[in-house]
Amino acid sequence: MNDDIPQSTRQLTSLITAEGLLELALAQAPLPAPGPDEIVVRVEAAPLNPSDLNLMLAGADLGLARSEVTDEGYKVIAPIPQAAFSGLTGRIGLPIAIGNEGAGRVIAVGSSKAAKELLGATVAARGAPMYSEYRTLNIDQCLTLPPETSAAAVASCFVNPLTALGMIETMRAQNHSALVHTAAASNLGQMLVKICASDGVPLVNIVRRHDQAELLRSLGAKHVCISSAESFMADLTEAIRATKATLAFDATGGGMLAGQILSSMEQAIAPSNFSRYGSTVHKQVYIYGSLDPTPISFSRNFGMAWGMGGWYLTTYLERLDAATLQRLRARVASEVTTTFASSYAKEISLNEALDLDTIRTCARLATGEKFLINPAKR
Ligand SMILES: NC(=O)c1ccc[n+]([C@@H]2O[C@H](COP(=O)([O-])OP(=O)(O)OC[C@H]3O[C@@H](n4cnc5c(N)ncnc54)[C@H](OP(=O)(O)O)[C@@H]3O)[C@@H](O)[C@H]2O)c1
């Protein structure tokens, strides 16, 4: 069986030139033969997550993007505005292969017993580059799923599920009892609503539109605040008062929202004895996404007991003990098609991922517009 393993694989790469151009193309790369504890997966589904799009598109101006046909196929070229380019000098000339997670069928295995048992199985895996026809992976990177499971159903079973569960674990570890979540109609936000409903964790969801609020309510959300509503700050303060949330995860990572959440938390806590230093209850916002590229700004009207910082899944998992990680992975595996189900607007091939209209649609990061790449699709 291993005699049939391809020697190389096509993969989607993103390159930045010294002239400040982004170049997206398909490139042929060597496919390593599997070591003892490794397997070769034919990738059949990999989501275009916001973090993949950030790396892939590098803040390029897609309005000025153009497409070229080269000997190797399509190439997309777009200028990177100076403000974004100045932070990317470390990437110049380095083609980066993209795709943080995905799923597919095991077509070849290494010599260990554990690897051999996976031949023919459907596995989901974490670790770039998954926008590749084939990936050689260590078995530790993979989650094995029942043979009848489709790759598309489990393609997103690492990044968003573990992040949503990581938020709850962080809440408990840092002695908070409820959460605020922004951009809450995202795939991740919908998972968090389901987890909180089943685990009895009070959750305040912030969305931009009424239809998103309805969607979350249909999943069991009790508190949904609409940031475009005139009553937003009053609604948010009331929901925080009702839930006693002192911890927020903010995916927007720009504009006023993080500060507004801290203000609402402070108002909801409202110390009975006035202190010019505010309440002594610690209020924390973790910025965990970059959906809003504008600078974070706030009026500091929430006392002195507060924090704003970053939260990143990879760093979080590196610090997690093995037993907790195993518990979280086991929960994802058992609820992968329910609590942790993701939805996609469209399945596209690697070639279609270089279509300008497709790229522009994906870059909007709008609710319900996530695409799934199927590298096995012709
Ligand atoms: N730090 C980490 O380790 C980590 C791990 C996993 C995910 N994440 C982050 O989690 C977030 C959700 O990921 P996902 O895959 O679930 O996303 P998704 O399903 O693609 O949904 C994106 C959501 O973001 C909203 N949105 C886009 N731009 C916005 C803006 N400027 N202000 C407010 N909302 C905006 C969209 O709502 P509209 O329809 O209103 O535009 C949509 O609901 C992303 O920011 C991602 O980077 C971070």
The ligand as a Tripos MOL2 file, in Angstrom:
@<TRIPOS>MOLECULE
LIG
   48    52     1     0     0
SMALL
NO_CHARGES

@<TRIPOS>ATOM
      1 N1         -6.9700   33.4730   19.3930 N.am      1 LIG1
      2 C1         -7.2150   32.2460   19.0020 C.2       1 LIG1
      3 O1         -6.4850   31.3300   19.3620 O.2       1 LIG1
      4 C2         -8.4030   31.9720   18.1190 C.ar      1 LIG1
      5 C3         -8.7630   30.6380   17.8530 C.ar      1 LIG1
      6 C4         -9.9100   30.4100   17.0930 C.ar      1 LIG1
      7 C5        -10.6530   31.4660   16.5670 C.ar      1 LIG1
      8 N2        -10.2280   32.7390   16.8320 N.ar      1 LIG1
      9 C6        -11.0130   33.8950   16.3510 C.3       1 LIG1
     10 O2        -12.3840   33.6400   16.5920 O.3       1 LIG1
     11 C7        -13.1570   34.4580   15.7380 C.3       1 LIG1
     12 C8        -14.3070   33.6520   15.1800 C.3       1 LIG1
     13 O3        -13.7980   32.6370   14.3010 O.3       1 LIG1
     14 P1        -14.8380   31.7860   13.3980 P.3       1 LIG1
     15 O4        -14.0620   30.8490   12.5870 O.co2     1 LIG1
     16 O5        -15.8810   31.2450   14.2830 O.co2     1 LIG1
     17 O6        -15.4440   32.9580   12.4960 O.3       1 LIG1
     18 P2        -16.5800   32.9250   11.3710 P.3       1 LIG1
     19 O7        -17.4730   31.7630   11.5580 O.co2     1 LIG1
     20 O8        -15.8960   33.1310   10.0630 O.co2     1 LIG1
     21 O9        -17.4310   34.2330   11.7050 O.3       1 LIG1
     22 C9        -16.8480   35.5070   11.7110 C.3       1 LIG1
     23 C10       -17.8040   36.4130   12.4990 C.3       1 LIG1
     24 O10       -17.1640   37.6710   12.7180 O.3       1 LIG1
     25 C11       -18.1110   38.7050   12.5490 C.3       1 LIG1
     26 N3        -17.3720   39.9100   12.1690 N.ar      1 LIG1
     27 C12       -16.5790   40.0770   11.0730 C.ar      1 LIG1
     28 N4        -16.0290   41.2950   11.1060 N.ar      1 LIG1
     29 C13       -16.4890   41.9030   12.2390 C.ar      1 LIG1
     30 C14       -16.2680   43.1860   12.8330 C.ar      1 LIG1
     31 N5        -15.4570   44.0880   12.2670 N.pl3     1 LIG1
     32 N6        -16.8940   43.4620   13.9960 N.ar      1 LIG1
     33 C15       -17.7200   42.5490   14.5870 C.ar      1 LIG1
     34 N7        -17.9590   41.3240   14.0780 N.ar      1 LIG1
     35 C16       -17.3450   41.0150   12.9160 C.ar      1 LIG1
     36 C17       -19.0610   38.2090   11.4810 C.3       1 LIG1
     37 O11       -20.2950   38.8230   11.6740 O.3       1 LIG1
     38 P3        -20.9380   39.8280   10.5680 P.3       1 LIG1
     39 O12       -21.8100   38.9510    9.7030 O.co2     1 LIG1
     40 O13       -21.6680   40.8070   11.4090 O.co2     1 LIG1
     41 O14       -19.8030   40.4350    9.7920 O.co2     1 LIG1
     42 C18       -19.1040   36.7020   11.7890 C.3       1 LIG1
     43 O15       -20.1710   36.4050   12.6710 O.3       1 LIG1
     44 C19       -12.1820   34.9860   14.6840 C.3       1 LIG1
     45 O16       -11.8640   36.3190   14.9830 O.3       1 LIG1
     46 C20       -10.9590   34.1120   14.8580 C.3       1 LIG1
     47 O17        -9.7550   34.7330   14.4580 O.3       1 LIG1
     48 C21        -9.1300   33.0040   17.5820 C.ar      1 LIG1
@<TRIPOS>BOND
     1     1     2 1
     2     2     3 2
     3     2     4 1
     4     4     5 ar
     5     4    48 ar
     6     5     6 ar
     7     6     7 ar
     8     7     8 ar
     9     8     9 1
    10     8    48 ar
    11     9    10 1
    12     9    46 1
    13    10    11 1
    14    11    12 1
    15    11    44 1
    16    12    13 1
    17    13    14 1
    18    14    15 2
    19    14    16 1
    20    14    17 1
    21    17    18 1
    22    18    19 2
    23    18    20 1
    24    18    21 1
    25    21    22 1
    26    22    23 1
    27    23    24 1
    28    23    42 1
    29    24    25 1
    30    25    26 1
    31    25    36 1
    32    26    27 ar
    33    26    35 ar
    34    27    28 ar
    35    28    29 ar
    36    29    30 ar
    37    29    35 ar
    38    30    31 1
    39    30    32 ar
    40    32    33 ar
    41    33    34 ar
    42    34    35 ar
    43    36    37 1
    44    36    42 1
    45    37    38 1
    46    38    39 2
    47    38    40 1
    48    38    41 1
    49    42    43 1
    50    44    45 1
    51    44    46 1
    52    46    47 1
@<TRIPOS>SUBSTRUCTURE
     1 LIG1         1 GROUP 0 **** ****
